[in-house]
Each structure stands twice: as structure tokens, then as C-alpha cells.
Amino acid sequence: MRRSAILLTVLLAGCGATVKPTPMTNGRDGAVISCDGLLYNWKICDTAARKTCPRGYDVVDREEKKNHTDYGSYTTRKLVVSCRQ
């Protein structure tokens, strides 16, 4: 039971899209968007990118990793975008 509670906490804590504004080397505004957890997918990252960059964006990097723990596995996703001006 304790393992199930810990796993659920880890999975729920990692859910959602986190947006970190980041200046890009080309002088444009950009963002690093993380959408981690089993309940989220790339659509959540793309929606966050559209909200962050209302005029559109170019994808700089897209990364997905599967992480394994003693209590199960979870997926981390990172999308780096450069906002169009």
C-alpha cells in the first residue's frame, strides 16, 4: 500500500506543463516547456507553446525520456521553442 501511495504521489507531482521563459541566441523570446507524467502527452506541450507564443513558434528541440524507478516508470518531455515575432 505504501508503494502505491508513493508511486501515485510521484506520478501526480510530475503532471502538467511547466513553462520557463528563455531568451534564445537568435534574439527572439523562447521557452522551455516540460510536460511530465503519464497523464500528459505532446499535445499538452504544444498547447502550452501556442499560449506562450501567440504569433507562432519554431521548435528548437524536442526530447522524451522514459525514467525507471523502483516503483515504476514515468515519462519526461521537454519542448524548447523560439517564438515568432
N, C-alpha and C positions, 0 to 999 in steps of 0.2 A: 504494500500500500504506500509506503514511504517513497519507494522508487517512482511509482506512478505520479505522486504529487510533485516530486522534484522534476520529472520529465515534463509534466503539464506546465509547471512554472517556467521552465526554460523555453518551451515552445511558445507560450503566450508572451513572455517577455521579449522575445525576438521578433514578434509580429509587427507589421506596419512599415510604412515608408518614412525614412528619415532623410531630410534634405539638408545638405550642408553647402551653402553658397561658397563658391570658389572662383577667384579670378583666373582666367585662362592666359596662357602665354601669348595668344594672338590679340590680347587686349579686350576680348569680349567677356561678358559675365558668363559664369558657368555654375555647375552644381554637381556634387557627388551625391547620388541618391542610393540609399540602401533599402532593400525590401527583403527582409529576412523572415524565415519561418515557413512552416508547412501550409499555413492558411493563405499565403500570398504568392503571387506569380509575377511574371514580367509585365502584365497589364497594369498592375499597381504602380510599378516603377514608371511606366510610360505615362500614366495619368498624372503622377506627381511631376514628371518632366514637363508635360503640357501646361500644368498650373504654374510651374516655376518660370517657364519661358513661353509666355502667351503669343509671341510672334513666331514661334517655331524653334527648333533646336537641331543641332548636328550631334550625333553620337560620337564621342571621343573614345570611350572604352565601355565594354560590357563584359562582366565576369560573373560566373556562377560556380560555387564550390559546395560540395557535399561534405559536411563535417560529421565525424562519428565520435560518439561518447560512450561511456559505459551504460548509459540509459537510453540510447537510441541515436538516430542521426537527424540532422536538420540541414537545411539549405540556406546559404547566404548568397545574396545577389547584390551586385554593385553596378550602377549605371552612371557614367560620367558624361555630362552633356555640356555643349557650348551653345549658349543662347544666341539666336539670330537677332540682329538689331534693326 
